[in-house]
């Protein structure tokens, strides 16, 4: 399986609640509506919580909370059967149109300059 992991930082003009509400209730249905065109096998959202445990975990790894990197507002993960399947999907007219639709919508709530993404290959350990 090939996975895209997208670490999301919200736009500054949105609260965390506004960002996560839009992402879950507007963007997620949009992803679902184009999932066949893009051959997406699985899509999940991980919504950051502002629990005190987050601060303790971050500080324990960085030495202090002040030196810890900022946390993301959420993480999106999308899966494909293979890299070839992903490439084939985005090579179609439908796949390209779907990609543009998603990118335009993401610009409404994501700060792209602070939201890295990467492709990875899964290795199941447990």
C-alpha positions as CSV (number, residue, x, y, z in Angstrom):
1,X,0.0,0.0,0.0
2,X,1.1,3.6,-0.7
3,X,0.0,6.3,1.6
4,X,0.0,10.1,1.5
5,X,0.4,11.6,4.9
6,X,-0.6,15.3,5.1
7,X,0.2,17.1,8.4
8,X,-2.3,20.0,8.5
9,X,-1.9,23.5,9.9
10,X,-5.1,25.6,9.8
11,X,-5.3,29.0,8.2
12,X,-4.7,31.7,10.8
13,X,-8.2,33.2,10.2
14,X,-9.9,30.0,11.5
15,X,-10.2,28.6,15.1
16,X,-9.3,25.0,15.7
17,X,-13.0,24.1,16.0
18,X,-13.8,25.9,12.7
19,X,-11.0,24.2,10.9
20,X,-11.8,20.7,12.1
21,X,-15.6,21.2,11.5
22,X,-15.0,22.3,7.9
23,X,-12.5,19.5,7.3
24,X,-14.8,16.8,8.7
25,X,-18.2,18.1,7.5
26,X,-17.4,19.8,4.2
27,X,-14.0,18.5,2.9
28,X,-14.4,14.8,3.9
29,X,-17.6,14.4,1.9
30,X,-15.9,16.0,-1.1
31,X,-13.0,13.5,-0.8
32,X,-15.5,10.7,-0.6
33,X,-17.3,12.0,-3.7
34,X,-14.2,11.8,-5.9
35,X,-12.6,8.7,-4.2
36,X,-13.4,6.4,-7.1
37,X,-11.9,8.8,-9.7
38,X,-8.7,9.0,-7.6
39,X,-8.8,5.3,-6.7
40,X,-8.5,6.1,-3.0
41,X,-8.8,2.9,-0.9
42,X,-8.9,4.5,2.5
43,X,-9.1,8.0,3.9
44,X,-8.8,8.9,7.6
45,X,-8.6,12.2,9.5
46,X,-6.8,12.5,12.8
47,X,-8.0,15.6,14.7
48,X,-5.7,17.1,17.2
49,X,-7.0,17.5,20.7
50,X,-5.8,20.1,23.1
51,X,-5.4,17.8,26.1
52,X,-2.7,18.5,28.7
53,X,-1.1,15.1,27.9
54,X,-0.1,16.6,24.5
55,X,2.1,19.1,26.3
56,X,3.7,16.5,28.5
57,X,4.5,14.1,25.7
58,X,5.9,16.9,23.5
59,X,8.1,18.3,26.4
60,X,9.4,14.8,27.3
61,X,10.8,14.4,23.8
62,X,12.2,17.9,23.2
63,X,13.6,18.6,26.6
64,X,11.0,21.3,27.3
65,X,7.7,22.6,25.9
66,X,9.5,25.8,24.8
67,X,11.8,23.8,22.5
68,X,9.2,21.4,21.2
69,X,8.0,21.8,17.7
70,X,4.5,23.0,17.1
71,X,1.8,20.4,16.9
72,X,-0.3,20.1,13.8
73,X,-4.0,20.8,13.8
74,X,-4.7,17.4,12.2
75,X,-3.3,14.7,9.9
76,X,-4.9,13.3,6.8
77,X,-3.9,9.9,5.5
78,X,-4.9,8.5,2.1
79,X,-4.1,5.0,0.8
80,X,-3.7,3.5,-2.7
81,X,-3.1,-0.1,-3.7
82,X,0.3,0.8,-5.3
83,X,2.2,3.7,-6.7
84,X,1.3,2.6,-10.1
85,X,-2.4,2.7,-9.2
86,X,-2.0,6.2,-7.9
87,X,-0.2,7.3,-11.0
88,X,-2.8,5.8,-13.2
89,X,-5.6,7.5,-11.3
90,X,-4.1,11.0,-11.6
91,X,-3.3,10.5,-15.3
92,X,-7.0,10.4,-16.2
93,X,-9.1,13.4,-16.9
94,X,-11.4,12.5,-14.1
95,X,-8.5,12.1,-11.6
96,X,-6.9,15.4,-12.6
97,X,-10.3,17.2,-12.3
98,X,-10.8,15.6,-8.8
99,X,-7.3,16.7,-7.8
100,X,-8.0,20.3,-8.7
101,X,-11.4,20.2,-6.9
102,X,-9.7,19.0,-3.7
103,X,-6.8,21.4,-3.9
104,X,-9.2,24.4,-4.3
105,X,-11.2,23.3,-1.3
106,X,-8.1,22.7,0.8
107,X,-7.1,26.3,0.2
108,X,-10.2,27.3,2.2
109,X,-8.9,25.9,5.4
110,X,-5.3,24.7,5.2
111,X,-2.1,26.8,5.4
112,X,-0.1,25.0,2.8
113,X,3.2,26.8,3.7
114,X,3.0,25.0,7.1
115,X,1.5,21.7,6.1
116,X,4.0,19.2,4.8
117,X,2.9,16.0,3.0
118,X,4.8,13.0,1.8
119,X,4.3,9.6,0.1
120,X,5.3,6.6,2.0
121,X,5.2,2.8,1.8
122,X,3.7,0.9,4.7
123,X,5.6,-1.8,6.6
124,X,3.3,-3.5,9.0
125,X,5.0,-4.4,12.2
126,X,2.2,-5.3,14.6
